[in-house]
Every structure is written in structure tokens, then in C-alpha cells.
Amino acid sequence: MNHRNAWTPWLFIGPAILLLLVFAILPIFVSLVISFTDIDLVGLGNWDAIEFIGLENFINLFQDPLFRQSLYNSLVYVVIGVPLVIICSFSIALLLNYATSKLFTIFRVVYYVPSVTNIVAIAVVWGFLYNQDVGLFNFVLDFFGVDPVPWLEHPFIAKLSLILLAVWKGLGINMLIYLAALQSIPNSYYEAANIDGANKLQKLRYITIPSLSYATFFVTVTTLIGWLQFFEEPFVMTGGGPLDGTMSMALFIYQEGFQYNEFGYAAAASLVLFILIIVVTMVQFTFNKSDKD
């Protein structure tokens, strides 16, 4: 390879690497540095006012009841929301893959539409559905003689309400991933199973689910990271209330950084969230590797 050809690959990947460094790697290092300072709005205009405070932000963070509440809420979102998204998207993809009617082709679009719909528009519609006095959900419950449910007025029920909304919104993309993976399974596997006399449940257990292991791993990793960064739904639906019952870590970071201008404190919280995501992702990769072995 001559000298000119040696630089050709860098010309193609160079812009992507530059964007990665500027918009992903560099902000992480900047966040790491300012997390050890007391930088705020004054310090942003006058760097001489910024002081190095060591681990004080991190110590205050774990003594902050609101941060601990946001950490707890984020874990609840992950523990309930991630399995629901995976199970529901897999089940819907399975039904759509086996069904041959043109009606189910329309359902593929129907299930995907929420994923590309603006969250503000979704919040307006679901806000009416969840309305305690005139909402559709309580209207249906009232028809069956059930007392109205405070969908967004009770701290824990509000968490569940946001999870339901986020699961509905997040089904589309994961459903498409599972659908593509299902259609890539060779028919010869199922033909061989038919010859051996396997029933549908056995084919699902021993052919379909193992063949989807890579898709499941990808969906699990991306979904879990997304739910740890749960932000849009509590931001537009509840603002973190009631009684901080829906405050997520991402919303906590946003409020500290952009509403209270405590940039150093927010950077420390974002670093904790970053480390949490890295640890959880590494655990998933470790389990996936052990399964392969």
C-alpha cells in the first residue's frame, strides 16, 4: 500500500471520529473536571470565581434526599419497565410474524407510530387519559363501579403511569428489531422440527428464542440504558412530582444544571449516572459472554 492509499481509510472515518471526540468523549472529560469544582452561573462568566472543592459535590450528592429519591425512582423504572418492554415487543413481533393477514401489516405501522410521535403531543393525549376527574381511564373504571384512580396524583401510581406510557411509546423500535430477527431464522430449522414431530411450543422454546439471543441482548442493553436515562416522560407529564415520586436521575441532573445553575453539582450527578450505566452494561456483557461459554 503506497503512502496515498494509507491515508484513504482515515479520510472516510476521520469525520466520524472527530464528531465522536467533540460531542461524546470531550464532554465526558469536561464533566469529570467540573464535577470537582463549585462552578455555577457566576463561575461560567468569571473563571476566577471557580474553586476546586474535591469530592464535596459527591459527598453532598449522596446526602441529598432528592438525589437518593431520584436514584430509587430510576431503579424502579428500570426494574419494571425494561422487562415489560422486552416481553411486550417480543410478543407483538411474534404475533405479527406468524400472522399472514394484510390487517397485521397495518398493525406494524400502528405499533411503530408512537415511537416517532412527538413526546409533547403524546403527553397532551395521555394527560387527558390520566385526568382524575374527566379522563377516559377513570370513566371506564367508573362504568364498572371502581373508584377513580389518582393516575398522576399519587407518587407510586404516578411512577406506574409513566412506565405504562413509556412502554407504549417504546414498543415500536424493539418490535421491528425482533421482527427482523424472526424473519432471518431459516425455515429449514422449522421444517426439521416438523419432521421430528415438535409442536409449536417446542419450536418456540428450542428454535425461536435461542435464535433471537443476539436481538434480545441488543434490545436489553439499549433499553436498559434508555430507561436509566428516563427523562422525557417525567419532564413533560409530572415535572418530577408529586412529592418527587417520579423524579428520575436525568431529570434531577437537568434541574440542578439548567434550572438552579449548579453546574458542578449536576456534573457530579451525571458522572454517577454515567458510571452506573457503564457498570450495568459491563454486567450484561459479562453474563452474555458466560452464556456463550
C-alpha positions as CSV (number, residue, x, y, z in Angstrom):
1,M,0.0,0.0,0.0
2,N,1.5,3.3,-1.0
3,H,1.5,6.5,1.1
4,R,-1.6,8.0,-0.5
5,N,-3.7,4.8,-0.1
6,A,-2.6,4.5,3.6
7,W,-4.5,7.8,4.3
8,T,-7.6,6.9,2.4
9,P,-9.4,5.0,5.3
10,W,-8.7,7.9,7.6
11,L,-10.5,10.3,5.2
12,F,-13.6,8.2,5.5
13,I,-13.6,7.6,9.2
14,G,-12.0,10.9,10.2
15,P,-15.2,13.0,10.3
16,A,-17.0,10.3,12.4
17,I,-14.0,10.1,14.9
18,L,-13.9,13.9,15.1
19,L,-17.6,14.2,15.9
20,L,-17.2,11.4,18.5
21,L,-14.3,13.2,20.2
22,V,-16.0,16.6,20.2
23,F,-19.6,15.6,21.1
24,A,-19.1,12.4,23.2
25,I,-15.6,12.0,24.6
26,L,-14.7,15.6,25.3
27,P,-18.0,16.4,27.2
28,I,-17.3,13.4,29.5
29,F,-13.8,14.7,30.4
30,V,-15.2,18.3,30.9
31,S,-18.0,16.9,33.1
32,L,-15.4,14.9,35.1
33,V,-13.3,18.1,35.7
34,I,-16.1,20.4,36.6
35,S,-17.6,17.8,39.0
36,F,-14.7,18.6,41.3
37,T,-15.5,22.4,41.3
38,D,-18.2,24.7,42.5
39,I,-18.9,26.2,39.1
40,D,-22.2,27.9,38.7
41,L,-23.6,30.7,36.6
42,V,-21.2,33.2,38.1
43,G,-18.2,30.9,37.6
44,L,-19.3,30.4,34.0
45,G,-18.8,34.1,33.3
46,N,-15.8,34.6,35.6
47,W,-13.5,31.5,35.8
48,D,-11.5,33.2,38.6
49,A,-14.6,32.6,40.8
50,I,-14.4,28.8,40.3
51,E,-12.9,26.8,43.2
52,F,-11.6,23.3,43.4
53,I,-13.7,21.5,46.1
54,G,-12.5,17.9,45.7
55,L,-15.2,15.3,46.5
56,E,-17.6,17.8,48.2
57,N,-20.1,17.6,45.4
58,F,-20.2,13.8,45.5
59,I,-20.5,13.8,49.3
60,N,-23.3,16.3,49.2
61,L,-24.9,14.3,46.4
62,F,-25.3,11.1,48.5
63,Q,-26.5,13.1,51.5
64,D,-29.2,14.8,49.3
65,P,-32.6,13.1,49.9
66,L,-33.8,14.3,46.5
67,F,-30.9,12.6,44.7
68,R,-31.5,9.4,46.6
69,Q,-35.1,9.6,45.7
70,S,-34.3,10.0,42.0
71,L,-31.9,7.1,42.2
72,Y,-34.6,4.9,43.7
73,N,-37.2,6.1,41.2
74,S,-34.8,5.3,38.3
75,L,-34.2,1.8,39.6
76,V,-38.0,1.3,39.9
77,Y,-38.4,2.4,36.3
78,V,-35.6,0.0,35.1
79,V,-36.8,-3.0,37.1
80,I,-40.4,-2.7,36.0
81,G,-40.1,-1.0,32.6
82,V,-37.3,-2.9,30.9
83,P,-38.8,-6.5,31.3
84,L,-42.2,-5.1,30.2
85,V,-40.8,-3.5,27.0
86,I,-38.8,-6.7,26.1
87,I,-41.7,-9.1,26.8
88,C,-44.3,-6.9,25.0
89,S,-42.2,-6.1,22.0
90,F,-41.2,-9.8,21.6
91,S,-44.8,-11.0,21.9
92,I,-46.1,-8.5,19.4
93,A,-43.3,-9.3,16.9
94,L,-44.1,-13.0,17.3
95,L,-47.8,-12.4,16.6
96,L,-47.1,-10.2,13.6
97,N,-44.6,-12.6,12.2
98,Y,-46.9,-15.6,12.3
99,A,-50.0,-13.8,11.1
100,T,-50.4,-13.6,7.3
101,S,-53.4,-11.3,7.0
102,K,-52.9,-7.8,5.5
103,L,-54.6,-6.4,8.6
104,F,-51.5,-7.3,10.6
105,T,-49.3,-5.4,8.1
106,I,-51.2,-2.3,9.2
107,F,-50.6,-3.2,12.8
108,R,-46.8,-3.0,12.2
109,V,-47.3,0.7,11.4
110,V,-49.8,1.2,14.2
111,Y,-47.3,-0.1,16.8
112,Y,-44.4,1.9,15.3
113,V,-46.2,5.2,15.2
114,P,-45.8,6.0,18.9
115,S,-42.0,5.7,18.6
116,V,-41.9,8.6,16.1
117,T,-44.6,10.7,17.6
118,N,-43.5,13.9,19.5
119,I,-43.5,13.4,23.2
120,V,-45.3,16.7,23.8
121,A,-48.2,15.6,21.7
122,I,-48.2,12.2,23.5
123,A,-48.2,14.0,26.8
124,V,-51.2,16.1,25.9
125,V,-53.2,13.0,24.9
126,W,-52.2,10.8,27.8
127,G,-52.7,13.8,30.2
128,F,-56.4,13.7,29.3
129,L,-56.5,9.9,29.6
130,Y,-55.0,10.1,33.1
131,N,-57.1,13.0,34.2
132,Q,-58.6,12.0,37.5
133,D,-62.0,13.8,37.0
134,V,-62.7,13.6,33.3
135,G,-60.1,11.1,32.0
136,L,-61.0,8.1,29.9
137,F,-59.4,5.5,32.2
138,N,-61.4,6.6,35.2
139,F,-64.5,6.8,33.1
140,V,-64.1,3.2,32.2
141,L,-63.3,2.2,35.8
142,D,-66.4,4.2,36.9
143,F,-68.5,2.2,34.4
144,F,-67.5,-1.0,36.3
145,G,-68.1,0.6,39.7
146,V,-64.4,1.1,40.6
147,D,-63.4,4.3,42.4
148,P,-61.3,6.8,40.5
149,V,-57.5,6.2,40.4
150,P,-55.1,9.2,41.0
151,W,-53.0,8.3,38.0
152,L,-50.7,11.3,38.3
153,E,-51.5,12.5,41.8
154,H,-50.1,9.6,43.9
155,P,-46.3,9.2,44.0
156,F,-46.1,5.5,43.3
157,I,-49.1,5.2,41.0
158,A,-47.7,8.2,39.0
159,K,-44.5,6.1,38.5
160,L,-46.5,3.2,37.2
161,S,-48.5,5.6,34.9
162,L,-45.3,6.9,33.4
163,I,-43.9,3.4,32.9
164,L,-47.1,2.4,31.1
165,L,-46.8,5.5,28.8
166,A,-43.1,4.8,28.2
167,V,-43.7,1.1,27.4
168,W,-46.4,2.0,24.9
169,K,-44.1,4.6,23.3
170,G,-41.0,2.3,23.2
171,L,-42.6,-0.8,21.7
172,G,-42.2,0.1,18.1
173,I,-38.5,0.1,17.6
174,N,-37.8,-3.0,19.6
175,M,-40.7,-4.8,17.9
176,L,-39.1,-4.0,14.5
177,I,-35.7,-5.4,15.7
178,Y,-37.4,-8.6,16.9
179,L,-39.5,-8.8,13.7
180,A,-36.3,-8.6,11.5
181,A,-34.6,-11.2,13.7
182,L,-37.6,-13.5,13.4
183,Q,-37.7,-13.3,9.6
184,S,-34.0,-14.1,9.4
185,I,-34.4,-17.6,11.1
186,P,-34.1,-20.2,8.3
187,N,-37.3,-22.1,7.6
188,S,-35.2,-25.3,7.4
189,Y,-35.0,-25.3,11.2
190,Y,-38.8,-25.4,11.5
191,E,-39.1,-28.0,8.7
192,A,-36.6,-30.2,10.5
193,A,-38.6,-29.7,13.7
194,N,-41.8,-30.7,11.9
195,I,-40.2,-33.9,10.7
196,D,-39.2,-34.7,14.3
197,G,-42.8,-34.1,15.4
198,A,-42.2,-30.9,17.5
199,N,-45.2,-28.9,18.5
200,K,-45.4,-25.1,18.4
201,L,-44.4,-24.6,21.9
202,Q,-41.3,-26.8,21.5
203,K,-40.3,-24.9,18.3
204,L,-40.7,-21.6,20.2
205,R,-38.6,-22.9,23.1
206,Y,-35.8,-24.6,21.2
207,I,-35.6,-22.7,17.9
208,T,-37.2,-19.3,18.0
209,I,-36.0,-18.0,21.4
210,P,-32.4,-19.3,21.1
211,S,-32.2,-17.8,17.6
212,L,-33.2,-14.4,18.9
213,S,-30.5,-14.3,21.6
214,Y,-28.4,-11.6,19.8
215,A,-31.5,-9.5,19.2
216,T,-32.6,-9.9,22.8
217,F,-29.1,-8.9,24.1
218,F,-29.1,-5.8,21.9
219,V,-32.7,-4.8,22.9
220,T,-31.9,-5.4,26.6
221,V,-28.7,-3.3,26.6
222,T,-30.2,-0.4,24.6
223,T,-33.5,-0.5,26.5
224,L,-31.8,-0.6,29.9
225,I,-29.5,2.4,29.1
226,G,-32.6,4.3,27.8
227,W,-34.6,3.7,31.0
228,L,-31.6,4.7,33.2
229,Q,-31.7,8.0,31.3
230,F,-35.5,8.2,31.7
231,F,-36.3,11.9,31.2
232,E,-38.9,13.0,28.7
233,E,-42.0,11.4,30.3
234,P,-41.5,12.8,33.8
235,F,-40.3,16.1,32.4
236,V,-43.5,16.8,30.3
237,M,-46.1,14.8,32.4
238,T,-45.3,15.5,36.1
239,G,-42.1,17.6,36.3
240,G,-40.8,15.1,38.9
241,G,-43.9,15.3,41.2
242,P,-46.0,14.5,43.0
243,L,-43.7,14.7,46.1
244,D,-40.7,13.9,43.9
245,G,-42.3,10.5,43.3
246,T,-41.4,10.5,39.6
247,M,-38.1,12.3,39.8
248,S,-35.6,10.4,37.7
249,M,-31.8,10.9,37.8
250,A,-31.8,12.5,34.4
251,L,-34.5,15.0,35.4
252,F,-32.5,15.7,38.7
253,I,-29.4,16.5,36.6
254,Y,-31.4,18.7,34.3
255,Q,-33.0,20.7,37.2
256,E,-29.7,21.1,39.1
257,G,-27.8,22.2,36.0
258,F,-30.3,24.2,33.9
259,Q,-32.8,25.5,36.5
260,Y,-30.6,26.1,39.6
261,N,-27.4,26.6,37.6
262,E,-25.3,24.3,39.9
263,F,-23.2,23.0,37.1
264,G,-20.6,21.3,39.2
265,Y,-23.2,19.6,41.3
266,A,-25.1,18.5,38.2
267,A,-21.9,17.3,36.6
268,A,-21.2,15.1,39.7
269,A,-24.7,13.6,39.4
270,S,-24.2,13.0,35.7
271,L,-20.9,11.2,36.4
272,V,-22.6,8.9,38.9
273,L,-25.2,8.1,36.3
274,F,-22.5,7.5,33.7
275,I,-20.7,5.1,36.0
276,L,-24.0,3.3,36.8
277,I,-24.7,2.8,33.1
278,I,-21.2,1.6,32.5
279,V,-21.3,-0.9,35.4
280,V,-24.8,-2.2,34.3
281,T,-23.7,-2.6,30.7
282,M,-20.5,-4.4,31.7
283,V,-22.5,-6.8,33.8
284,Q,-24.8,-7.5,30.9
285,F,-21.8,-8.2,28.6
286,T,-20.3,-10.5,31.2
287,F,-23.5,-12.5,31.6
288,N,-23.8,-12.7,27.8
289,K,-20.3,-13.9,27.5
290,S,-20.7,-16.6,30.2
291,D,-23.9,-17.8,28.4
292,K,-21.9,-18.2,25.1
293,D,-19.2,-20.2,27.0
